[in-house]
Amino acid sequence: MIKMIALYKHPENKETFDEYYKNTHTPITAKIPGLRKMEVTKIIGGPMGGEGKYYLMCEMYYDDMASFKAAMKTGEAKASGKDVMSFAGDLVTLMIGEEVNE
């Protein structure tokens, strides 16, 4: 499986961020064709305790690279990208990974 990973740094106003992320951004992203699963993880601390560098992680799973590339060309994916840049462009880091079974 291929997944897009979105890592978010701590927002200035966590309550406002959480509200928007849950009620606006997640429903937009969930409409992307080919998206198999979306897992959101709130980061609760760093490995040595205390507040870590990141606040939230979202993993979006696709069957394979071809499915991912096709999904990214859709209007739904473009809407999700535009939306994330509008509310978290300075907070988010995006990356693509491939699951490895050992």
N, C-alpha and C positions, 0 to 999 in steps of 0.2 A: 504494500500500500504506500501511497504518496500522501504526505500531509503538509499543509501550510501551517506554520506555527506563528502566532502573533504574541509577542511579549510586550506588555505594557508597563512602563515605569509608573511610579506613584503619581496619581493626579492631585492637583491642588485641593479640589473638593471631591472627596471619595463618594459621598452620598449622591451628589449630582451625577458623577461619572457612572456609578452603579445603576442608577435609575435609567439613564440614557442607554447604557450598554444593554441592560436586560430588556427594556421595553421598546427600544427603537432599533439599535444596531443588530442585535441577535436575530430578530425576525427578518430583517433585510438579508442577512447572510444565510439564514436557513433556507432561503428560496433558491440558492444557487443550484442549477441542475448538476447532477452527478455527485453532489456532496453526500457522502455515506453516513458520516457521523461527525458531530461537533462536541468537543469536551472543553469545558471552561473550568479552570482551576484558579482559585484565589490563593496567592502566595501568602503564607502566614508567618514566614520568618526566614532568616538566613541560616546557613549551616552551623554557624557559631553562635546562634541566638541573635536577638535584635531584629530590626527591620531590614529585610533584604533589599536589593536593588530594584526588584520587580514587584509589581502589585498583582498582576493578573496574567494568565496564559490561556490562550485559546488554541486548540488543535483541531484542524479541519481535515478530515480524511477523504481521500479519493481512491478509486480502485487501482489506477496506474497513472503514469505520466501522461499518456494520451488523453485519458479522462480529465485529468487536471488541466491540461492545456486547452482542451475544448471548453471546459467550464469557465476558464478565465476569459474567454472571448465573448461570453454571454452578457447581455444587458444587466442581469441580476448581479453578476460578479463585479461589473463596472460600478453599479449602484452601491455595492458594499464597500468597494475601494474608495469611492468618492465620499461616502459617509464617514468611514474611519478617519480619513484625512481631515474632514471638517471638525471632528470633535477630539481627535487624539493624534493628529499628525506629528506632533512634537514628542509624543509619549511612546509610540508604537515602533517596534522592530519586527519586520516580517522575514521569515525564512522558509525554505522548502526542504523537507527531509524525506528519506525513504526508510521504511521500517526494515530492519535486518533481523532475520530469524537465525539464531545460532544453535 
